[in-house]
Amino acid sequence: MPRTSTKPDAEETRRAILRAAHDLFMEAGYRAVTTRMVAQASGIQQPLIYYHFADKEALYIEVQRELAMSMHVALESIAMRAEANIVDRLVDVVEYLRTSHQMNMELFMHDVRYEISPDARALLRDLFSAHILHPISLIFIDGIATGFLRRPDAGGLEPHTATLLVLSAIMHLPAAPVANQTLPAGVPPMAQSDRAPDIVRPLIHGLIYGMAAASESPPP
């Protein structure tokens, strides 16, 4: 007869730690979060965190690695939608980043620059580049290849630079509200200019080749 145990399953415990750590890091940032806070939020004993992760920085890196991997899947799915035009795909990217509530990008950038070790900083920059920047840049690569967007040697931008511009445009905006969310008294709804199309279109129309800007279709 198989043995039974009252101990929590190791993987379930690890997942609970990561879920709690994700929420705390995204809300408060690396410096403000302690492993004691993670233990309390996950309902496990603090020593168990060190069974699964060497220290707080290792836990932070794993949270960001899993987050980057999941975002990669979503962003690549949007980028590869050949039936959608370039503008629509970029609008979907912006809407995803603002409504998924997975990453506080401004806080992440601060933590990477100032709060973690150089080795961890290099690792997270590689993760960010491979799993977030790269799938978005595929849209710009496609736009240039099809002639919809200007080539860099014809007044356009390199796909990597164009991707950074899109991310910079949304970094300081508040996260989009959850559907059917009731705002507290005195809090106005987000301005129309915060909508994803209003972020994407001014940038893209500066890169569209010639008269394509008027019709949002590639030049003949």
C-alpha positions in Angstrom: 0.0 0.0 0.0 1.5 3.4 -1.0 2.6 5.6 1.9 0.7 8.8 2.5 2.1 12.0 3.9 0.6 15.0 5.5 3.4 17.2 4.3 2.5 19.7 1.5 3.5 18.5 -1.9 6.9 20.2 -2.7 5.8 21.5 -6.1 2.5 22.9 -4.7 4.5 24.7 -2.0 6.9 26.1 -4.5 4.0 27.4 -6.7 2.4 29.0 -3.6 5.6 30.8 -2.8 6.0 32.0 -6.4 2.4 33.3 -6.6 2.7 35.2 -3.3 6.1 36.6 -4.3 4.8 37.7 -7.7 2.0 39.7 -6.2 4.2 41.3 -3.6 7.1 42.2 -5.9 4.7 43.6 -8.5 3.0 45.8 -6.0 5.9 46.9 -3.7 9.1 46.2 -5.6 12.2 44.2 -4.7 13.5 46.2 -1.8 10.2 46.5 0.2 9.5 42.8 0.1 10.9 40.4 2.6 10.8 36.6 2.7 8.8 36.8 5.9 6.2 38.7 4.0 6.2 36.1 1.2 5.8 33.3 3.8 2.9 35.1 5.5 1.2 35.7 2.1 1.7 32.2 0.9 0.7 30.5 4.2 3.9 28.5 4.5 6.8 28.6 7.0 9.6 30.9 6.2 12.3 28.2 6.2 10.5 26.5 3.4 11.3 29.4 1.1 15.0 28.7 1.6 14.5 25.0 0.8 13.2 26.1 -2.7 15.2 29.3 -3.3 18.7 30.3 -2.1 17.7 33.8 -1.1 15.3 36.6 -1.9 17.1 37.5 -5.1 16.9 33.9 -6.4 13.2 34.0 -5.7 12.8 37.3 -7.5 14.7 36.0 -10.5 12.4 32.9 -10.7 9.3 35.1 -10.5 10.5 37.2 -13.3 11.7 34.2 -15.4 8.3 32.5 -15.2 6.5 35.8 -15.9 8.7 36.5 -18.9 8.0 33.0 -20.3 4.3 33.4 -19.9 4.3 36.8 -21.5 6.4 35.5 -24.4 3.7 33.0 -25.3 1.0 35.7 -25.3 3.1 38.3 -27.2 4.4 35.9 -29.8 0.8 34.7 -30.4 -0.2 38.3 -31.1 2.9 39.0 -33.3 2.3 35.9 -35.5 -1.3 36.7 -36.3 -0.8 37.1 -40.1 -4.4 37.9 -40.7 -4.2 41.1 -38.6 -2.5 44.2 -39.9 0.6 45.8 -38.2 -1.4 48.5 -36.4 -3.9 46.1 -35.0 -1.3 43.7 -33.8 0.6 46.5 -32.0 -2.7 47.7 -30.5 -3.3 44.2 -29.2 0.2 44.2 -27.7 -0.4 47.4 -25.8 -3.8 46.3 -24.6 -2.3 43.0 -23.4 0.5 44.7 -21.5 -1.9 47.2 -19.9 -4.7 44.8 -19.0 -2.9 41.6 -18.1 -1.8 43.2 -14.7 1.2 40.8 -14.7 4.1 43.2 -14.8 4.6 46.6 -13.4 7.1 47.6 -16.0 8.3 50.9 -14.4 8.9 49.1 -11.1 10.7 46.2 -12.8 13.0 48.6 -14.6 13.8 50.4 -11.3 14.6 47.1 -9.6 16.8 45.9 -12.4 18.8 49.2 -12.4 19.1 49.8 -8.7 18.1 46.9 -6.4 19.7 43.7 -7.6 23.2 42.3 -8.2 25.1 42.8 -11.5 24.8 39.1 -12.3 21.1 39.1 -11.7 20.7 42.4 -13.6 22.4 40.8 -16.7 20.2 37.7 -16.4 17.0 39.7 -16.2 17.9 41.9 -19.1 18.5 38.9 -21.2 15.2 37.5 -20.2 13.4 40.7 -21.0 15.1 41.0 -24.3 14.4 37.4 -25.4 10.8 37.0 -24.1 9.3 40.5 -24.2 11.3 42.7 -26.6 11.9 40.1 -29.3 8.3 38.9 -29.8 7.1 42.5 -30.1 9.9 43.4 -32.5 8.7 40.6 -34.8 5.7 42.8 -35.7 8.1 45.6 -36.8 10.2 43.1 -38.7 7.1 41.9 -40.6 6.1 45.5 -41.3 9.4 46.3 -42.8 9.6 43.1 -44.8 6.2 43.7 -46.3 6.9 47.3 -47.2 4.3 48.7 -44.8 6.9 50.3 -42.6 9.9 52.4 -43.6 13.2 50.6 -43.6 15.9 52.0 -41.2 17.9 53.2 -44.3 14.8 55.0 -45.6 14.0 57.0 -42.5 12.5 54.2 -40.4 13.6 52.6 -37.2 15.3 49.4 -36.3 12.7 47.0 -34.9 14.4 46.9 -31.5 14.3 50.7 -31.2 10.7 50.9 -32.4 9.8 48.2 -29.8 11.5 50.3 -27.0 9.5 53.3 -28.1 6.2 51.5 -27.8 7.2 50.2 -24.3 8.3 53.7 -23.3 5.0 55.2 -24.4 3.0 52.9 -22.0 5.5 52.6 -19.2 4.2 55.5 -17.1 0.5 55.0 -17.9 -1.7 53.5 -15.2 -2.7 49.9 -15.7 -6.0 49.6 -17.6 -9.0 49.0 -15.2 -10.4 45.5 -14.9 -13.7 45.0 -16.9 -16.8 46.1 -14.9 -14.6 47.6 -12.2 -16.3 50.2 -10.0 -14.0 53.1 -9.4 -13.9 54.7 -6.0 -15.8 58.0 -5.5 -13.8 60.9 -6.9 -11.6 58.8 -9.2 -12.3 59.8 -12.8 -12.2 57.2 -15.6 -9.0 57.1 -17.7 -8.8 59.7 -20.4 -9.5 58.6 -23.9 -5.9 59.4 -24.9 -4.8 56.5 -22.7 -6.4 54.0 -25.1 -4.1 51.6 -26.9 -4.9 52.9 -30.4 -4.1 56.4 -29.4 -0.7 55.2 -28.2 0.1 53.1 -31.2 -1.2 55.1 -34.2 0.9 58.4 -33.8 4.1 56.3 -33.6 3.2 54.0 -36.5 2.0 56.7 -38.9 5.5 58.2 -38.6 7.0 55.0 -39.8 4.5 54.0 -42.5 5.9 54.2 -46.0 4.6 57.1 -48.0 0.9 57.4 -48.6 0.2 54.1 -46.7 -0.4 56.2 -43.6 -3.8 57.3 -44.9 -5.1 53.8 -45.6 -3.0 51.6 -43.2 -2.2 49.3 -46.1 1.2 48.6 -47.7 2.2 50.6 -50.7 1.7 49.0 -54.1 
